[in-house]
Amino acid sequence: MTGSIIAIGAGIALLCGIGAGIGIGIATGKAVEAQARQPEIAGKIQTTLILGAALSEATAIYGLIGAILIIFMVK
């Protein structure tokens, strides 16, 4: 019983990866739109996009670490 609860907890912790993927996809789409509308500020848009994507990926990595901790530390 305990093993299945740990697996469910780890699965829930990994769900934040889905949110990060959706967020990066939306941000990339909006950045492409913005660059198409105003190509003269493409450098600023790209810099902001990369920073936002990095922060979003950090959230996914925190979820992965949480899942790993749940699997190996909770017994």
N, C-alpha and C positions, 0 to 999 in steps of 0.2 A: 504494500500500500504506500509506503513512504517513497519508494522509487518512482511511482507514477506521479505523485504529487510534486516531486522534484523535477520531473520531466515537464510537467505542465507549467511550473514556475519558470523554468528555463525557456520554454517556448514563448511564454508571455513576455519575458525580458527581451527576447529576440524580435518581437513585433515592432520595436522602435526602428529597426532597419527598414521596414516597409515605409514608415513615415519619412525617414531620411531620403529614401529613393524617390518618393513622390515629390518631396520638397525640392530636391535638386533638379528633378525633371521640370517642374513648374518654373523654377528660377531660371533655368537654362532657356526655356522657351520664351520667357519674358525678356531675357537679355538679348536674345536673337532679334526679337521684335523691336526692342529699343535701338539696337545697332542698325537695323534696317531703316528705322525712321530718322535717326540722327547719327550718321556714320562718323561725323567729326568728333564725337565724344566716345568712340568705341573703346579707347584705352581705359577711360574711367569706368565704363560699364563692365569691362572684362575684369578689372581689378576687384571691383565690388562683387562680381559673380564668383570669382575664385575664393575670396574671403568667406562669402556666405556658404559656398559648397564645403569649404573646409570645416566650418562650424557645424554644418549639418552632418557631415561624416563623423565628426567627433561625437555627436549624439549617438550615432549608430555604433560606434566603437564602445561607448559607455554601456550600451545595452548588451553587447557581446561580452564585455568583461563581467557585467552583472550575471549573465547566464552562466558563464564559466564558474564564477564564484558560487552560484546556487548549486551547480552540479557537484563541485568538488568539496565545498565547505559545509553544506547542509547534509547532515546524516543523522 
